[in-house]
Amino acid sequence: MSQSELETTAPGTPATANKLELQLSILPERNESQWQKVRSHLAVEYSLPLELLNLLHSHSWLYAGSEKAVFTGRTLDGEARFAFVLDERGDFTTTHPLSSEAAFWVATTGEIERAVIACNPMEALSILLIEQENNQDNSTTAPPTIYLGIERASQLPTQFLQELDSVIIALAEDSQLAQNALALLPNAEVVSPQSSWNDIWIQLIEQEQQNIQPNNQPYKQRIQDIELD
């Protein structure tokens, strides 16, 4: 199976460790003692692979704040500006949500050619996983892609996105967020999910697990082969 990798710093310049610590001071306080509990919750409730969660955590893009999951909103240069906080009910709130051109994002390796825009980090990660699995099934390789989770269209790095070959707004077509994003990116394609992208991802995993033969490698281990560069 071909492995797909996530960029740690693309497409901007890397942030130094000291600079990152300074940036994290504007975010909710970390509580490492709660990380195992938060990680387990994300894995069980949202079927996010443990390996992916560990990789995001190792770069401070995801951590535990009290007992809640905190996803870091960053500029393309890697500068932390705000956070998405996921509560126990599955709802996101944001800190400093007015930060412009800062979003939760991850990108696959290579020079970015394509972008997918979702309404929060969970949806962005779910689309990444869905596309990884579809690529495996079809033995294809998607172009290097950046996956963004936003709350408002002002968080989009518009100039960067306008230069890409393909931009997909993966939001409900009739939502205000989709309309606002489309106004900024008129050449983008809108792809509306029938339910949440995370629900689609969970259904995909369940179908895959039903098809696993006893001698095959478990699906959840195979999908964990996403690596950070």
Phi, psi and omega per residue, in radians:
M1 nan 2.334 3.114
S2 -1.311 2.360 -3.128
Q3 -1.560 2.480 3.046
S4 -1.876 2.497 -3.081
E5 -2.080 2.628 3.047
L6 -1.814 2.422 3.077
E7 -1.311 2.497 3.082
T8 -1.504 -0.495 -3.045
T9 -2.275 -0.243 -3.073
A10 -1.113 2.592 0.031
P11 -1.725 0.281 -3.141
G12 -1.771 -2.847 3.136
T13 -1.661 2.657 -3.061
P14 -1.237 2.585 3.024
A15 -1.652 2.416 3.104
T16 -1.275 2.819 -3.109
A17 -1.038 -0.766 -3.125
N18 -1.125 -0.719 3.131
K19 -1.125 -0.683 -3.137
L20 -1.134 -0.728 3.119
E21 -1.076 -0.674 3.108
L22 -1.111 -0.751 3.137
Q23 -1.123 -0.698 -3.099
L24 -1.135 -0.308 3.129
S25 -1.185 -0.337 3.102
I26 -1.530 -0.052 -3.112
L27 -1.767 2.960 3.055
P28 -0.957 2.526 -3.078
E29 -1.109 2.436 3.125
R30 -1.353 2.548 3.010
N31 -2.356 1.563 -3.047
E32 -1.079 -0.454 -3.131
S33 -1.148 -0.322 -3.134
Q34 -1.714 -0.047 -3.022
W35 -1.070 -0.763 -3.117
Q36 -1.055 -0.678 3.132
K37 -1.175 -0.772 3.137
V38 -1.141 -0.762 3.132
R39 -1.051 -0.768 3.136
S40 -1.086 -0.720 3.131
H41 -1.074 -0.774 -3.129
L42 -1.160 -0.632 -3.139
A43 -1.230 -0.730 -3.068
V44 -1.356 -0.833 -3.029
E45 -1.369 -0.533 -3.025
Y46 -2.097 0.019 3.108
S47 0.988 0.593 3.040
L48 -1.416 2.294 -3.104
P49 -1.069 2.432 -3.140
L50 -1.013 -0.678 -3.115
E51 -1.066 -0.748 3.125
L52 -1.128 -0.743 3.121
L53 -1.072 -0.736 3.126
N54 -1.117 -0.689 -3.131
L55 -1.169 -0.756 3.098
L56 -1.089 -0.714 -3.130
H57 -1.144 -0.649 -3.105
S58 -1.144 -0.366 3.116
H59 -1.842 0.179 3.124
S60 1.111 0.384 3.049
W61 -1.488 -0.230 3.110
L62 -2.606 2.291 3.095
Y63 -2.722 3.075 3.124
A64 -1.684 2.213 2.981
G65 -2.016 1.980 -2.881
S66 0.902 -2.078 -3.133
E67 -1.903 0.281 -3.082
K68 -1.935 2.680 3.088
A69 -1.446 2.291 3.137
V70 -2.037 2.105 3.104
F71 -1.854 2.239 -3.022
T72 -1.454 2.272 3.007
G73 -1.608 2.182 -3.037
R74 -2.262 2.741 2.939
T75 -1.308 3.013 3.100
L76 -1.162 -0.341 3.072
D77 -1.455 -0.001 3.105
G78 1.553 0.192 -3.117
E79 -1.493 2.118 -3.130
A80 -1.231 2.289 -3.099
R81 -2.137 -0.571 -3.112
F82 -2.800 -3.099 -3.126
A83 -2.435 2.556 2.879
F84 -1.630 2.249 3.125
V85 -2.009 2.167 -3.104
L86 -1.711 2.096 -3.120
D87 -1.592 3.126 -3.038
E88 -1.161 -0.382 -3.136
R89 -1.492 -0.091 -3.129
G90 1.592 0.244 -3.138
D91 -1.758 2.495 3.089
F92 -1.713 2.418 2.905
T93 -2.140 2.805 -3.131
T94 -2.175 2.581 3.001
T95 -1.742 2.449 -3.121
H96 0.830 0.916 -2.998
P97 -1.198 -0.182 -3.095
L98 -1.442 -0.036 3.114
S99 -0.985 2.166 -3.117
S100 -1.545 2.585 3.090
E101 0.925 0.678 2.982
A102 -2.349 2.257 -3.088
A103 -2.519 2.867 2.899
F104 -1.315 2.247 3.123
W105 -2.627 2.656 2.960
V106 -2.385 2.689 -3.109
A107 -2.438 2.514 3.045
T108 -1.414 2.794 -2.987
T109 -1.188 2.643 -3.140
G110 1.920 3.020 3.103
E111 -1.290 2.097 -2.996
I112 -1.044 2.240 3.103
E113 -2.022 -0.223 -2.920
R114 -2.570 2.599 3.099
A115 -2.336 2.539 3.030
V116 -2.210 2.204 -3.054
I117 -1.907 2.213 3.109
A118 -2.186 3.029 -2.983
C119 -1.574 -0.085 3.066
N120 -2.939 2.983 -3.107
P121 -1.049 -0.668 -3.117
M122 -1.081 -0.729 3.130
E123 -1.187 -0.703 3.131
A124 -1.094 -0.794 3.137
L125 -1.168 -0.622 3.123
S126 -1.131 -0.713 3.097
I127 -1.128 -0.737 3.074
L128 -0.949 -0.837 -3.095
L129 -1.175 -0.702 3.101
I130 -1.057 -0.784 -3.118
E131 -1.199 -0.640 3.079
Q132 -1.036 -0.788 -3.105
E133 -1.192 -0.731 3.112
N134 -1.080 -0.670 3.108
N135 -1.118 -0.679 3.116
Q136 -1.139 -0.783 -3.103
D137 -1.124 -0.631 -3.061
N138 -1.702 0.031 -3.110
S139 0.932 0.711 3.114
T140 -2.065 2.899 3.102
T141 -2.202 2.104 3.107
A142 -1.283 2.646 3.070
P143 -1.103 2.744 3.100
P144 -0.901 2.208 -2.959
T145 -2.266 2.475 2.974
I146 -1.849 2.292 -3.133
Y147 -1.912 2.123 -3.063
L148 -2.061 2.404 2.996
G149 -1.956 2.148 -3.088
I150 -2.283 2.802 3.017
E151 -1.833 -0.545 3.134
R152 -2.468 2.683 -3.021
A153 -1.120 -0.452 -3.129
S154 -1.131 -0.268 3.128
Q155 -1.406 -0.127 -3.119
L156 -1.346 2.387 3.009
P157 -1.372 1.367 -2.916
T158 -1.008 -0.806 -3.086
Q159 -1.073 -0.758 3.102
F160 -1.077 -0.776 -3.080
L161 -1.169 -0.596 -3.127
Q162 -1.133 -0.360 -3.108
E163 -1.568 -0.066 -3.098
L164 -1.476 2.752 3.129
D165 -1.200 -0.599 -3.029
S166 -2.547 2.296 3.038
V167 -2.253 2.210 -3.140
I168 -2.009 2.179 3.053
I169 -1.653 1.736 -3.028
A170 -1.609 1.111 -3.061
L171 -2.333 2.789 3.036
A172 -0.985 2.201 -2.977
E173 -1.035 -0.553 -3.083
D174 -1.588 0.088 -3.124
S175 -1.362 2.650 3.119
Q176 -1.112 -0.636 -3.138
L177 -1.098 -0.746 3.120
A178 -1.103 -0.744 -3.134
Q179 -1.134 -0.718 3.123
N180 -1.146 -0.703 3.126
A181 -1.165 -0.701 -3.138
L182 -1.154 -0.574 3.101
A183 -1.123 -0.597 3.116
L184 -1.420 -0.487 -3.060
L185 -2.258 1.251 -3.005
P186 -1.097 -0.341 3.141
N187 -1.573 0.016 -3.114
A188 -1.284 2.761 3.076
E189 -1.817 2.349 3.112
V190 -1.701 2.190 3.089
V191 -2.126 1.882 -3.062
S192 -1.602 2.237 3.080
P193 -1.338 2.637 3.080
Q194 -1.260 -0.572 3.032
S195 -2.391 -2.780 3.092
S196 -1.273 2.679 3.106
W197 -1.113 -0.556 3.107
N198 -1.173 -0.673 3.058
D199 -1.059 -0.723 3.128
I200 -1.107 -0.732 3.109
W201 -1.089 -0.785 3.139
I202 -1.086 -0.727 3.109
Q203 -1.101 -0.675 3.123
L204 -1.097 -0.748 3.118
I205 -1.124 -0.764 -3.110
E206 -1.100 -0.715 3.101
Q207 -1.126 -0.720 -3.127
E208 -1.121 -0.724 -3.121
Q209 -1.164 -0.599 3.107
Q210 -1.164 -0.469 -3.092
N211 -1.592 -0.092 -3.097
I212 -1.255 2.265 3.033
Q213 -1.493 2.703 -3.063
P214 -0.973 -0.568 -3.069
N215 -1.503 -0.099 -3.107
N216 -1.453 2.700 3.076
Q217 -1.174 2.349 -3.113
P218 -0.979 2.457 -3.084
Y219 -1.034 -0.724 -3.059
K220 -1.150 -0.436 3.062
Q221 -1.353 -0.656 -3.122
R222 -1.130 -0.707 -3.054
I223 -1.271 -0.211 -3.120
Q224 -1.399 0.054 -3.101
D225 -1.404 0.291 3.005
I226 -1.370 2.242 -3.103
E227 -2.154 2.592 2.991
L228 -1.474 2.481 -3.114
D229 -1.192 nan nan
